[in-house]
Amino acid sequence: MSWKERLRAVRMDVTPLRESRDFRLLFLAGTVFYLGAMVTYVAIPYQIYTLTGSNFAVGAIGLVELVPLVVFALYGGALADHVDRRRLLIWTGLAQAGFTVVLAVNAFSDHPHVWVIFVVSGLLAASSSLQRPSREALMPRTVRHEQITAANNLTSLGMQIGVLVGPAIGGLMVAYVGIGWCFLIDICGLAVATMLFVAMRPYPHREETTPPSLAGIGQGLRYAFSRRDLLGTYLVDIAAMLLALPVVLFPALAEEVFGRPELLGLLYSAETVGALLATALSGWTSRVHHHGRAIVVAAAAYGACVGFAGLMPSIWLVAFFLMLSGAADMVSGVFRGTVWNQTIPEGMRGRLAGIEMLSYSLGPLGGQVRAGVTADLWTVRGAVASGGFACIAGVGVTALALRDFWSYDARTDEYAVAERTAVSAPARGWTPPRPDPALRGGAPRVTAIGPA
């Protein structure tokens, strides 16, 4: 095989962007959304610190956002399985823009109020949690079933661009033009993203829906826990983030361990650079069918890279292993998204997206606490290294305990086969029944009841 053929085999598959107008709109909206959100992500903590001088006040933002995130992620998932998801994206986008206007007005005032920042941060967390399940549940409707892995890679690329570029823009704007202008950038991004949602065509539900309720949320939770393959994706991600996430220790690594505070940005950007490189070379992911094994291997590799980063004698070597960890985390995330989007029934997709949101949001919050406590009780290096190697053990235990997850094969899995059949059914005028999860754990039966 020539080098050109090898390059073609691994380069990113951009077919979804070429083939689907609505996926292009969703991709651009997500990229702009993350770019603006990361500018605000820099501005809010900085403004609170300048107003209060308290690190605790900065950290308290996470506590304020926690309850809205949990409540509205679950409710937003149930809502996404009932209302027009595109319309929900539009209204929640407008709400976030409105809340950010309040932040901008407060920032430009002569005497900004700290309480305003806390209240609006909670409202932004609530509206974002309402929106995200709809965005994730809608994506599989915009591409062909066999293109879902490629679409996941592209969606990840858009997020990584925002995560890499947004903080840099935010930092420069805070330093040279002021905090209020950061919020104006985010408002413009939210307005553009919302207009892109408006330009998409409607996507009515293919199945009969019921209004969101506690019973409906409970049904989604029972369905998720009845499927060991889904449970494995959640537990692996939680193990990786809870045990190995090193981000909160980057300032201590740069200043206390290596005495190079000017290189703090290098540590923050290293994982994103690795993820971007892995995404650019992600063409091979569409040819993988054993997604459970791929998730386990990638998550274990993430832990190993973080563990070795904690042992490195040079900050440049630390950044190198963090870059590798970012690449491994991206691969794990793409395959987790593929399992979700290729196997979850249309009528459950919103609620499951809400549960997924909790799994990859609560893990990092707990991981920050674990890393900080371990560093205080031991050492910064010890906290990073021990967390990484503990991640390998946690992922391994999950794989051993959930054999169905380890042996998952997209070609033969009953849920994946059922979804492939379901998405092709409208062309033949009928929709077949889906697997009954009650056979695996008591969850209510979910069936399709008619053509799309």
Secondary structure, 3 states (H helix, E strand, C coil): CCHHHHHHHHCCCCHHHHHCHHHHHHHHHHHHHHHHHHHHHHHHHHHHHHHHCCHHHHHHHHHHHHHHHHHHHHHHHHHHCCCCHHHHHHHHHHHHHHHHHHHHHHHHCCCCCHHHHHHHHHHHHHHHHHHHHHHHHHHHHHCCHHHHHHHHHHHHHHHHHHHHHHHHHHHHHHHHCCHHHHHHHHHHHHHHHHHHHHHCCCCCCCCCCCCCCHHHHHHHHHHHHHCHHHHHHHHHHHHHHHHHCCHHHHHHHHHHHCCCHHHHHHHHHHHHHHHHHHHHCCHHHHHCCCHHHHHHHHHHHHHHHHHHHCCCCCHHHHHHHHHHHHHHHHHHHHHHHHHHHHHCCHHHHHHHHHHHHHHHHHHHHHHHHHHHHHHHHCCHHHHHHHHHHHHHHHHHHHHHHCHHHHCCCCCCCHHHHHHHHHHHHHHHCCCCCCCCCHHHHCCCCCCCCCCC
